[in-house]
Amino acid sequence: MTAGTVPGLDVAGASAWLVETHPELADGALRATVIAGGKSNLTYRLDGGLVPLVLRRPPLGHVLSSAHDMAREHRVIAALRGSAVPVPEVVDLVDDTADARVTGTPFFVMRFVEGQVLAHRAQNDGRSPAALRSVSIELAEVLADLHAIDPARVGLADFGRGDGFLERQLRTWRRQLDASRSRDVPTLDRLQERLGERRPETARTSLVHGDYRLDNAIIAPDAPRIAAVLDWEMSTLGDPLVDLGIFGMYWNIADIAEDARVMPTAVDPAAGYPGFDELVDAYAARAGIAVPALSWYRAFAAYKLAVIAEGIHLRYRSGETVGDGFDRIGDLVEPLSADGLRHLSGDPGTDIRLGQHHHERAHQEQAHHGQHPHGQDR
């Protein structure tokens, strides 16, 4: 593939950069393939070197002021290398804004992780119900492991401010929505107002991923296990229940987005995936805590995705997206907003308060065996 045929990336420039800065990885001209095109950061697979690589850069066009920060994403992935949370191995972080040799933006490069991202139900074919259940439970446990990491021990003590996190999040996403407006969205505006009125107090602070879901993980090719967690662009220090709210919203996205082409998901109970309540129990057992009600956090997750969808809708109308499916992404905003309002309304079935029985049983079992609920090294 030649330079110029891949939007947002000069492939010849990338080849020259790799030879100059990382000759130990270079082995001729690179070829680039778009892995993910423009819903958030642009992601490319680079082949032709000694090992396959992945390059990440901000999206084309409409880049909001605090989003898509390459340095932050690179930093957290590098910090988590060797922790209980599997991540790719980073290679380099480059600010190419002035030179414009490769992307004309900041970008970072990491090694490609072999495996599969489960994003569509058809990808479940060939995997047993037991394997899909195992991967699902591990995904919940990895999230608990992330939230158990001491940020200071991995050099991320200054990665964010826990105090006032939810209040700042609401302000930030309000600004994001205001910067993305191209039409009236009254249901989303109502959701935004009610989230502010019912904002809870944060009980604890941890590293948070910010966009935790099944299709942001790579499943190993040789076993039903998580090989790497991807897409850390929204990570920070904050309320860990935000991650659980996002995790739950995406787990049940098929109930919100009627058109699977707009927001596909591999999660299918008929294939063996557990319900989200079981994942919360697995998280609670791993973390040794009881998980409080998640209704506000589920509503906030729907709100965030609706704001993101509205931003993508604006970029699509401006001709600044890369890939398929963007013509329908704006249709997600109304059902997401309505779903968020349902979670705040107190309707039966929308409030999730789980993990208590697993928490109690885990303590009983661990006390019987003389074990600490957090394991030996947390």
Disulfide bonds with the S-S distance in Angstrom:
none
